[in-house]
């Protein structure tokens, strides 16, 4: 194996590592977005009095 072949192998390893890193980052970002969406729905439900927390006074 010559130097250029080793360099090419290292480059492909780095590309695969970057792809995996991007995939993990994408999944984490989607989880954050889903969580924020769910929290937004809960806040809206609480403000309107509709949902799991009913605001009944009187």
PyMOL Python script that loads the backbone (N, CA, C, O; Angstrom):
from pymol import cmd

cmd.read_pdbstr("""\
ATOM      1  N   UNK A   1       0.855  -1.179   0.000  1.00  0.00           N
ATOM      2  CA  UNK A   1       0.000   0.000   0.000  1.00  0.00           C
ATOM      3  C   UNK A   1       0.898   1.239   0.000  1.00  0.00           C
ATOM      4  O   UNK A   1       1.751   1.400   0.872  1.00  0.00           O
ATOM      5  N   UNK A   2       0.698   2.085  -0.963  1.00  0.00           N
ATOM      6  CA  UNK A   2       1.520   3.292  -1.027  1.00  0.00           C
ATOM      7  C   UNK A   2       0.864   4.436  -0.260  1.00  0.00           C
ATOM      8  O   UNK A   2      -0.245   4.298   0.256  1.00  0.00           O
ATOM      9  N   UNK A   3       1.550   5.544  -0.193  1.00  0.00           N
ATOM     10  CA  UNK A   3       1.102   6.681   0.596  1.00  0.00           C
ATOM     11  C   UNK A   3      -0.231   7.230   0.091  1.00  0.00           C
ATOM     12  O   UNK A   3      -1.104   7.551   0.898  1.00  0.00           O
ATOM     13  N   UNK A   4      -0.404   7.342  -1.213  1.00  0.00           N
ATOM     14  CA  UNK A   4      -1.637   7.910  -1.750  1.00  0.00           C
ATOM     15  C   UNK A   4      -2.835   7.013  -1.439  1.00  0.00           C
ATOM     16  O   UNK A   4      -3.938   7.515  -1.221  1.00  0.00           O
ATOM     17  N   UNK A   5      -2.637   5.708  -1.416  1.00  0.00           N
ATOM     18  CA  UNK A   5      -3.724   4.790  -1.081  1.00  0.00           C
ATOM     19  C   UNK A   5      -4.125   4.952   0.378  1.00  0.00           C
ATOM     20  O   UNK A   5      -5.314   4.943   0.697  1.00  0.00           O
ATOM     21  N   UNK A   6      -3.153   5.099   1.265  1.00  0.00           N
ATOM     22  CA  UNK A   6      -3.445   5.302   2.690  1.00  0.00           C
ATOM     23  C   UNK A   6      -4.190   6.617   2.894  1.00  0.00           C
ATOM     24  O   UNK A   6      -5.126   6.693   3.690  1.00  0.00           O
ATOM     25  N   UNK A   7      -3.777   7.630   2.185  1.00  0.00           N
ATOM     26  CA  UNK A   7      -4.417   8.932   2.296  1.00  0.00           C
ATOM     27  C   UNK A   7      -5.868   8.844   1.833  1.00  0.00           C
ATOM     28  O   UNK A   7      -6.757   9.434   2.447  1.00  0.00           O
ATOM     29  N   UNK A   8      -6.102   8.115   0.763  1.00  0.00           N
ATOM     30  CA  UNK A   8      -7.455   7.948   0.244  1.00  0.00           C
ATOM     31  C   UNK A   8      -8.329   7.188   1.228  1.00  0.00           C
ATOM     32  O   UNK A   8      -9.492   7.538   1.428  1.00  0.00           O
ATOM     33  N   UNK A   9      -7.772   6.145   1.845  1.00  0.00           N
ATOM     34  CA  UNK A   9      -8.520   5.379   2.836  1.00  0.00           C
ATOM     35  C   UNK A   9      -8.906   6.260   4.024  1.00  0.00           C
ATOM     36  O   UNK A   9     -10.031   6.182   4.519  1.00  0.00           O
ATOM     37  N   UNK A  10      -7.981   7.090   4.476  1.00  0.00           N
ATOM     38  CA  UNK A  10      -8.269   7.984   5.603  1.00  0.00           C
ATOM     39  C   UNK A  10      -9.354   8.979   5.221  1.00  0.00           C
ATOM     40  O   UNK A  10     -10.207   9.317   6.041  1.00  0.00           O
ATOM     41  N   UNK A  11      -9.325   9.446   3.988  1.00  0.00           N
ATOM     42  CA  UNK A  11     -10.348  10.385   3.528  1.00  0.00           C
ATOM     43  C   UNK A  11     -11.723   9.751   3.538  1.00  0.00           C
ATOM     44  O   UNK A  11     -12.695  10.384   3.952  1.00  0.00           O
ATOM     45  N   UNK A  12     -11.820   8.503   3.086  1.00  0.00           N
ATOM     46  CA  UNK A  12     -13.124   7.832   3.065  1.00  0.00           C
ATOM     47  C   UNK A  12     -13.612   7.550   4.486  1.00  0.00           C
ATOM     48  O   UNK A  12     -14.814   7.599   4.747  1.00  0.00           O
ATOM     49  N   UNK A  13     -12.695   7.256   5.403  1.00  0.00           N
ATOM     50  CA  UNK A  13     -13.076   7.052   6.798  1.00  0.00           C
ATOM     51  C   UNK A  13     -13.614   8.355   7.380  1.00  0.00           C
ATOM     52  O   UNK A  13     -14.600   8.355   8.117  1.00  0.00           O
ATOM     53  N   UNK A  14     -12.969   9.449   7.048  1.00  0.00           N
ATOM     54  CA  UNK A  14     -13.421  10.753   7.542  1.00  0.00           C
ATOM     55  C   UNK A  14     -14.783  11.115   6.971  1.00  0.00           C
ATOM     56  O   UNK A  14     -15.622  11.680   7.673  1.00  0.00           O
ATOM     57  N   UNK A  15     -15.007  10.793   5.696  1.00  0.00           N
ATOM     58  CA  UNK A  15     -16.305  11.071   5.072  1.00  0.00           C
ATOM     59  C   UNK A  15     -17.400  10.261   5.759  1.00  0.00           C
ATOM     60  O   UNK A  15     -18.472  10.793   6.047  1.00  0.00           O
ATOM     61  N   UNK A  16     -17.145   8.990   6.023  1.00  0.00           N
ATOM     62  CA  UNK A  16     -18.136   8.146   6.706  1.00  0.00           C
ATOM     63  C   UNK A  16     -18.416   8.659   8.115  1.00  0.00           C
ATOM     64  O   UNK A  16     -19.563   8.668   8.560  1.00  0.00           O
ATOM     65  N   UNK A  17     -17.378   9.080   8.808  1.00  0.00           N
ATOM     66  CA  UNK A  17     -17.558   9.625  10.160  1.00  0.00           C
ATOM     67  C   UNK A  17     -18.402  10.895  10.112  1.00  0.00           C
ATOM     68  O   UNK A  17     -19.263  11.106  10.967  1.00  0.00           O
ATOM     69  N   UNK A  18     -18.158  11.732   9.122  1.00  0.00           N
ATOM     70  CA  UNK A  18     -18.930  12.965   8.968  1.00  0.00           C
ATOM     71  C   UNK A  18     -20.394  12.653   8.658  1.00  0.00           C
ATOM     72  O   UNK A  18     -21.294  13.297   9.195  1.00  0.00           O
ATOM     73  N   UNK A  19     -20.629  11.677   7.802  1.00  0.00           N
ATOM     74  CA  UNK A  19     -22.004  11.286   7.470  1.00  0.00           C
ATOM     75  C   UNK A  19     -22.739  10.799   8.711  1.00  0.00           C
ATOM     76  O   UNK A  19     -23.893  11.162   8.939  1.00  0.00           O
ATOM     77  N   UNK A  20     -22.064   9.971   9.518  1.00  0.00           N
ATOM     78  CA  UNK A  20     -22.693   9.466  10.740  1.00  0.00           C
ATOM     79  C   UNK A  20     -22.959  10.607  11.712  1.00  0.00           C
ATOM     80  O   UNK A  20     -24.003  10.642  12.363  1.00  0.00           O
ATOM     81  N   UNK A  21     -22.026  11.530  11.809  1.00  0.00           N
ATOM     82  CA  UNK A  21     -22.192  12.673  12.697  1.00  0.00           C
ATOM     83  C   UNK A  21     -23.389  13.518  12.269  1.00  0.00           C
ATOM     84  O   UNK A  21     -24.174  13.959  13.109  1.00  0.00           O
ATOM     85  N   UNK A  22     -23.526  13.739  10.978  1.00  0.00           N
ATOM     86  CA  UNK A  22     -24.655  14.515  10.464  1.00  0.00           C
ATOM     87  C   UNK A  22     -25.971  13.791  10.728  1.00  0.00           C
ATOM     88  O   UNK A  22     -26.973  14.428  11.054  1.00  0.00           O
ATOM     89  N   UNK A  23     -25.978  12.472  10.592  1.00  0.00           N
ATOM     90  CA  UNK A  23     -27.180  11.693  10.838  1.00  0.00           C
ATOM     91  C   UNK A  23     -27.602  11.809  12.304  1.00  0.00           C
ATOM     92  O   UNK A  23     -28.780  12.003  12.604  1.00  0.00           O
ATOM     93  N   UNK A  24     -26.642  11.691  13.202  1.00  0.00           N
ATOM     94  CA  UNK A  24     -26.932  11.811  14.632  1.00  0.00           C
ATOM     95  C   UNK A  24     -27.438  13.215  14.952  1.00  0.00           C
ATOM     96  O   UNK A  24     -28.393  13.380  15.711  1.00  0.00           O
ATOM     97  N   UNK A  25     -26.799  14.214  14.372  1.00  0.00           N
ATOM     98  CA  UNK A  25     -27.215  15.602  14.597  1.00  0.00           C
ATOM     99  C   UNK A  25     -28.628  15.831  14.070  1.00  0.00           C
ATOM    100  O   UNK A  25     -29.431  16.512  14.709  1.00  0.00           O
ATOM    101  N   UNK A  26     -28.928  15.263  12.910  1.00  0.00           N
ATOM    102  CA  UNK A  26     -30.263  15.416  12.329  1.00  0.00           C
ATOM    103  C   UNK A  26     -31.324  14.791  13.228  1.00  0.00           C
ATOM    104  O   UNK A  26     -32.379  15.384  13.455  1.00  0.00           O
ATOM    105  N   UNK A  27     -31.041  13.586  13.740  1.00  0.00           N
ATOM    106  CA  UNK A  27     -32.005  12.931  14.630  1.00  0.00           C
ATOM    107  C   UNK A  27     -32.205  13.736  15.904  1.00  0.00           C
ATOM    108  O   UNK A  27     -33.333  13.874  16.375  1.00  0.00           O
ATOM    109  N   UNK A  28     -31.134  14.267  16.463  1.00  0.00           N
ATOM    110  CA  UNK A  28     -31.237  15.067  17.686  1.00  0.00           C
ATOM    111  C   UNK A  28     -32.042  16.339  17.434  1.00  0.00           C
ATOM    112  O   UNK A  28     -32.845  16.750  18.272  1.00  0.00           O
ATOM    113  N   UNK A  29     -31.823  16.954  16.284  1.00  0.00           N
ATOM    114  CA  UNK A  29     -32.558  18.169  15.927  1.00  0.00           C
ATOM    115  C   UNK A  29     -34.047  17.879  15.782  1.00  0.00           C
ATOM    116  O   UNK A  29     -34.879  18.658  16.246  1.00  0.00           O
ATOM    117  N   UNK A  30     -34.387  16.765  15.140  1.00  0.00           N
ATOM    118  CA  UNK A  30     -35.793  16.397  14.991  1.00  0.00           C
ATOM    119  C   UNK A  30     -36.450  16.156  16.348  1.00  0.00           C
ATOM    120  O   UNK A  30     -37.610  16.517  16.546  1.00  0.00           O
ATOM    121  N   UNK A  31     -35.720  15.551  17.282  1.00  0.00           N
ATOM    122  CA  UNK A  31     -36.268  15.339  18.619  1.00  0.00           C
ATOM    123  C   UNK A  31     -36.549  16.666  19.308  1.00  0.00           C
ATOM    124  O   UNK A  31     -37.573  16.821  19.974  1.00  0.00           O
ATOM    125  N   UNK A  32     -35.644  17.621  19.147  1.00  0.00           N
ATOM    126  CA  UNK A  32     -35.833  18.945  19.751  1.00  0.00           C
ATOM    127  C   UNK A  32     -37.059  19.623  19.151  1.00  0.00           C
ATOM    128  O   UNK A  32     -37.867  20.209  19.871  1.00  0.00           O
ATOM    129  N   UNK A  33     -37.194  19.542  17.836  1.00  0.00           N
ATOM    130  CA  UNK A  33     -38.342  20.160  17.158  1.00  0.00           C
ATOM    131  C   UNK A  33     -39.641  19.508  17.617  1.00  0.00           C
ATOM    132  O   UNK A  33     -40.617  20.206  17.894  1.00  0.00           O
ATOM    133  N   UNK A  34     -39.665  18.177  17.700  1.00  0.00           N
ATOM    134  CA  UNK A  34     -40.867  17.474  18.156  1.00  0.00           C
ATOM    135  C   UNK A  34     -41.219  17.867  19.584  1.00  0.00           C
ATOM    136  O   UNK A  34     -42.390  18.068  19.908  1.00  0.00           O
ATOM    137  N   UNK A  35     -40.212  17.976  20.428  1.00  0.00           N
ATOM    138  CA  UNK A  35     -40.440  18.362  21.814  1.00  0.00           C
ATOM    139  C   UNK A  35     -41.001  19.778  21.902  1.00  0.00           C
ATOM    140  O   UNK A  35     -41.938  20.039  22.656  1.00  0.00           O
ATOM    141  N   UNK A  36     -40.422  20.681  21.129  1.00  0.00           N
ATOM    142  CA  UNK A  36     -40.896  22.073  21.129  1.00  0.00           C
ATOM    143  C   UNK A  36     -42.327  22.159  20.616  1.00  0.00           C
ATOM    144  O   UNK A  36     -43.132  22.933  21.134  1.00  0.00           O
ATOM    145  N   UNK A  37     -42.643  21.365  19.600  1.00  0.00           N
ATOM    146  CA  UNK A  37     -43.999  21.351  19.060  1.00  0.00           C
ATOM    147  C   UNK A  37     -44.983  20.850  20.106  1.00  0.00           C
ATOM    148  O   UNK A  37     -46.061  21.422  20.271  1.00  0.00           O
ATOM    149  N   UNK A  38     -44.620  19.790  20.809  1.00  0.00           N
ATOM    150  CA  UNK A  38     -45.488  19.235  21.845  1.00  0.00           C
ATOM    151  C   UNK A  38     -45.684  20.242  22.980  1.00  0.00           C
ATOM    152  O   UNK A  38     -46.797  20.405  23.481  1.00  0.00           O
ATOM    153  N   UNK A  39     -44.620  20.906  23.381  1.00  0.00           N
ATOM    154  CA  UNK A  39     -44.735  21.906  24.449  1.00  0.00           C
ATOM    155  C   UNK A  39     -45.618  23.066  24.010  1.00  0.00           C
ATOM    156  O   UNK A  39     -46.401  23.588  24.804  1.00  0.00           O
ATOM    157  N   UNK A  40     -45.497  23.466  22.760  1.00  0.00           N
ATOM    158  CA  UNK A  40     -46.324  24.544  22.227  1.00  0.00           C
ATOM    159  C   UNK A  40     -47.805  24.154  22.257  1.00  0.00           C
ATOM    160  O   UNK A  40     -48.664  24.967  22.598  1.00  0.00           O
ATOM    161  N   UNK A  41     -48.087  22.904  21.897  1.00  0.00           N
ATOM    162  CA  UNK A  41     -49.472  22.424  21.940  1.00  0.00           C
ATOM    163  C   UNK A  41     -50.007  22.441  23.364  1.00  0.00           C
ATOM    164  O   UNK A  41     -51.155  22.817  23.599  1.00  0.00           O
ATOM    165  N   UNK A  42     -49.163  22.030  24.323  1.00  0.00           N
ATOM    166  CA  UNK A  42     -49.595  22.009  25.725  1.00  0.00           C
ATOM    167  C   UNK A  42     -49.866  23.418  26.240  1.00  0.00           C
ATOM    168  O   UNK A  42     -50.844  23.648  26.952  1.00  0.00           O
ATOM    169  N   UNK A  43     -49.003  24.355  25.879  1.00  0.00           N
ATOM    170  CA  UNK A  43     -49.196  25.746  26.315  1.00  0.00           C
ATOM    171  C   UNK A  43     -50.478  26.312  25.717  1.00  0.00           C
ATOM    172  O   UNK A  43     -51.245  26.984  26.406  1.00  0.00           O
ATOM    173  N   UNK A  44     -50.708  26.041  24.443  1.00  0.00           N
ATOM    174  CA  UNK A  44     -51.933  26.515  23.799  1.00  0.00           C
ATOM    175  C   UNK A  44     -53.164  25.923  24.452  1.00  0.00           C
ATOM    176  O   UNK A  44     -54.157  26.621  24.654  1.00  0.00           O
ATOM    177  N   UNK A  45     -53.110  24.651  24.784  1.00  0.00           N
ATOM    178  CA  UNK A  45     -54.242  23.993  25.435  1.00  0.00           C
ATOM    179  C   UNK A  45     -54.493  24.586  26.812  1.00  0.00           C
ATOM    180  O   UNK A  45     -55.645  24.770  27.204  1.00  0.00           O
ATOM    181  N   UNK A  46     -53.436  24.886  27.547  1.00  0.00           N
ATOM    182  CA  UNK A  46     -53.598  25.464  28.877  1.00  0.00           C
ATOM    183  C   UNK A  46     -54.166  26.879  28.787  1.00  0.00           C
ATOM    184  O   UNK A  46     -55.004  27.263  29.603  1.00  0.00           O
ATOM    185  N   UNK A  47     -53.716  27.655  27.802  1.00  0.00           N
ATOM    186  CA  UNK A  47     -54.206  29.034  27.663  1.00  0.00           C
ATOM    187  C   UNK A  47     -55.674  29.059  27.270  1.00  0.00           C
ATOM    188  O   UNK A  47     -56.428  29.922  27.719  1.00  0.00           O
ATOM    189  N   UNK A  48     -56.078  28.115  26.433  1.00  0.00           N
ATOM    190  CA  UNK A  48     -57.458  28.113  25.958  1.00  0.00           C
ATOM    191  C   UNK A  48     -58.389  27.352  26.898  1.00  0.00           C
ATOM    192  O   UNK A  48     -59.610  27.419  26.758  1.00  0.00           O
ATOM    193  N   UNK A  49     -57.806  26.625  27.860  1.00  0.00           N
ATOM    194  CA  UNK A  49     -58.625  25.852  28.773  1.00  0.00           C
ATOM    195  C   UNK A  49     -59.072  24.541  28.187  1.00  0.00           C
ATOM    196  O   UNK A  49     -59.924  23.856  28.753  1.00  0.00           O
ATOM    197  N   UNK A  50     -58.497  24.185  27.050  1.00  0.00           N
ATOM    198  CA  UNK A  50     -58.848  22.914  26.395  1.00  0.00           C
ATOM    199  C   UNK A  50     -57.637  21.998  26.510  1.00  0.00           C
ATOM    200  O   UNK A  50     -56.505  22.411  26.259  1.00  0.00           O
ATOM    201  N   UNK A  51     -57.886  20.779  26.883  1.00  0.00           N
ATOM    202  CA  UNK A  51     -56.785  19.838  26.986  1.00  0.00           C
ATOM    203  C   UNK A  51     -56.810  19.121  28.319  1.00  0.00           C
ATOM    204  O   UNK A  51     -57.852  19.017  28.965  1.00  0.00           O
ATOM    205  N   UNK A  52     -55.666  18.634  28.717  1.00  0.00           N
ATOM    206  CA  UNK A  52     -55.609  17.836  29.943  1.00  0.00           C
ATOM    207  C   UNK A  52     -55.764  18.700  31.193  1.00  0.00           C
ATOM    208  O   UNK A  52     -56.171  18.187  32.236  1.00  0.00           O
ATOM    209  N   UNK A  53     -55.457  19.979  31.120  1.00  0.00           N
ATOM    210  CA  UNK A  53     -55.578  20.878  32.270  1.00  0.00           C
ATOM    211  C   UNK A  53     -56.699  21.878  32.006  1.00  0.00           C
ATOM    212  O   UNK A  53     -56.498  22.877  31.316  1.00  0.00           O
ATOM    213  N   UNK A  54     -57.864  21.607  32.553  1.00  0.00           N
ATOM    214  CA  UNK A  54     -58.982  22.528  32.394  1.00  0.00           C
ATOM    215  C   UNK A  54     -58.919  23.606  33.468  1.00  0.00           C
ATOM    216  O   UNK A  54     -58.677  23.315  34.640  1.00  0.00           O
ATOM    217  N   UNK A  55     -59.137  24.845  33.062  1.00  0.00           N
ATOM    218  CA  UNK A  55     -59.130  25.964  34.007  1.00  0.00           C
ATOM    219  C   UNK A  55     -60.576  26.266  34.409  1.00  0.00           C
ATOM    220  O   UNK A  55     -61.238  27.112  33.808  1.00  0.00           O
ATOM    221  N   UNK A  56     -61.047  25.565  35.428  1.00  0.00           N
ATOM    222  CA  UNK A  56     -62.425  25.755  35.881  1.00  0.00           C
ATOM    223  C   UNK A  56     -62.364  26.436  37.246  1.00  0.00           C
ATOM    224  O   UNK A  56     -61.807  25.897  38.202  1.00  0.00           O
ATOM    225  N   UNK A  57     -62.937  27.610  37.312  1.00  0.00           N
ATOM    226  CA  UNK A  57     -62.981  28.344  38.581  1.00  0.00           C
ATOM    227  C   UNK A  57     -64.406  28.721  38.890  1.00  0.00           C
ATOM    228  O   UNK A  57     -65.234  28.818  37.984  1.00  0.00           O
ATOM    229  N   UNK A  58     -64.708  28.935  40.158  1.00  0.00           N
ATOM    230  CA  UNK A  58     -66.032  29.432  40.478  1.00  0.00           C
ATOM    231  C   UNK A  58     -66.649  28.658  41.522  1.00  0.00           C
ATOM    232  O   UNK A  58     -67.780  28.945  41.917  1.00  0.00           O
TER     233      UNK A  58
END
""", "prot")
cmd.dss("prot")
cmd.show_as("cartoon", "prot")
cmd.util.cbc("prot")
cmd.orient("prot")
